[in-house]
Amino acid sequence: MLSATTLCPQWSSSKEKRMPPELQDGAPSSSIVTCTDNSWIDSTRFSEWLRHFVQHTKPTVDRKLLFILDGHKTHTKNLEAITFAKENNVILLSLPPHTTHKTQPLDRTFFNTLQTF
């Protein structure tokens, strides 16, 4: 969740061999859509996304960003992303792997209350 004054254009990944142009139809001009064999994020894509996010949110020493991650190895064993985050005022907090269904803060609080309606 971001403050109301911060907007980061879309970055998404699609399961495609080649990038169909219609995936970006109607998206803001600085949005990024990438393709992977399975549409899952990998270390390279996570680093790309992190750079994209930092470029648009511009964290500072006085206004650091906290990312709560799911503990997947694309985040926790990605030295490029960890170094970039540290150098750009981003704090990476990794939840234990395979526990996010119980520990993700938004799933346990905010989104959980929406399931009752």
C-alpha positions as CSV (number, residue, x, y, z in Angstrom):
1,M,0.0,0.0,0.0
2,L,1.3,3.4,-0.9
3,S,0.4,6.9,0.2
4,A,-2.2,8.7,-1.8
5,T,0.4,10.9,-3.4
6,T,2.5,8.1,-4.8
7,L,1.7,6.3,-8.1
8,C,3.8,3.6,-9.6
9,P,2.8,2.5,-13.1
10,Q,1.9,-1.1,-13.7
11,W,4.5,-3.8,-14.0
12,S,3.2,-7.2,-14.9
13,S,4.3,-10.5,-16.3
14,S,2.5,-12.7,-18.7
15,K,2.8,-16.3,-19.8
16,E,3.8,-15.7,-23.4
17,K,6.7,-16.6,-25.7
18,R,6.6,-13.2,-27.4
19,M,5.2,-9.9,-26.2
20,P,1.7,-9.4,-27.8
21,P,1.3,-5.6,-28.2
22,E,-2.3,-5.8,-27.0
23,L,-1.1,-6.6,-23.4
24,Q,-0.1,-2.9,-23.1
25,D,-3.2,-1.5,-24.8
26,G,-4.7,1.2,-22.6
27,A,-1.9,1.0,-20.0
28,P,-0.2,4.2,-18.8
29,S,2.8,5.0,-21.0
30,S,5.4,4.1,-18.3
31,S,3.9,0.7,-17.6
32,I,6.0,-2.4,-18.2
33,V,4.7,-5.8,-19.3
34,T,7.2,-8.7,-19.6
35,C,6.8,-12.3,-20.7
36,T,8.1,-15.5,-19.1
37,D,7.5,-19.2,-19.8
38,N,5.3,-19.6,-16.8
39,S,4.3,-16.0,-15.9
40,W,6.1,-16.3,-12.5
41,I,8.6,-13.8,-11.4
42,D,12.2,-14.8,-11.3
43,S,15.3,-13.1,-9.9
44,T,15.9,-11.1,-13.1
45,R,12.3,-9.9,-13.2
46,F,12.2,-9.1,-9.5
47,S,15.3,-6.9,-9.9
48,E,13.6,-5.2,-12.9
49,W,10.5,-4.6,-11.0
50,L,12.4,-3.2,-8.0
51,R,14.3,-0.8,-10.2
52,H,11.0,0.3,-11.8
53,F,9.3,0.8,-8.5
54,V,12.2,2.8,-7.0
55,Q,12.3,5.0,-10.1
56,H,8.7,6.0,-9.6
57,T,8.4,6.2,-5.8
58,K,11.8,7.8,-5.2
59,P,12.5,6.7,-1.6
60,T,14.9,8.8,0.4
61,V,16.9,8.5,3.6
62,D,14.1,10.4,5.3
63,R,11.3,8.4,3.5
64,K,12.4,4.8,3.2
65,L,10.1,2.2,1.8
66,L,9.4,-1.1,3.5
67,F,8.7,-4.2,1.3
68,I,7.2,-7.2,3.0
69,L,8.1,-10.2,0.8
70,D,7.0,-13.8,0.8
71,G,10.4,-15.4,1.4
72,H,10.7,-16.9,-2.1
73,K,14.3,-17.4,-3.3
74,T,13.9,-14.8,-6.1
75,H,13.7,-12.2,-3.3
76,T,15.9,-13.6,-0.5
77,K,18.8,-15.0,-2.5
78,N,18.9,-12.2,-5.1
79,L,22.1,-10.3,-4.2
80,E,21.6,-7.8,-7.0
81,A,18.1,-6.8,-5.6
82,I,19.3,-6.8,-2.0
83,T,22.2,-4.5,-2.8
84,F,20.1,-2.2,-5.0
85,A,17.4,-2.0,-2.2
86,K,20.0,-1.1,0.4
87,E,21.6,1.5,-1.8
88,N,18.2,3.1,-2.6
89,N,16.6,3.4,0.8
90,V,14.4,0.3,0.5
91,I,14.0,-2.1,3.4
92,L,13.3,-5.7,2.4
93,L,11.5,-7.7,5.1
94,S,11.1,-11.4,4.2
95,L,8.5,-13.6,5.8
96,P,9.4,-17.2,6.3
97,P,9.0,-19.3,3.1
98,H,5.8,-21.3,2.8
99,T,4.0,-19.5,5.6
100,T,2.6,-16.5,3.9
101,H,-0.9,-17.9,4.0
102,K,-0.7,-17.5,7.8
103,T,1.6,-14.6,8.1
104,Q,1.0,-12.1,5.4
105,P,-0.3,-9.0,7.2
106,L,-2.8,-7.8,4.7
107,D,-4.2,-11.4,4.2
108,R,-4.7,-11.8,7.9
109,T,-6.2,-8.4,8.6
110,F,-7.5,-6.2,5.8
111,F,-8.4,-8.8,3.1
112,N,-9.8,-11.3,5.7
113,T,-12.5,-8.8,6.7
114,L,-13.6,-8.4,3.1
115,Q,-14.4,-12.2,2.9
116,T,-17.3,-11.8,5.4
117,F,-19.3,-9.7,2.9
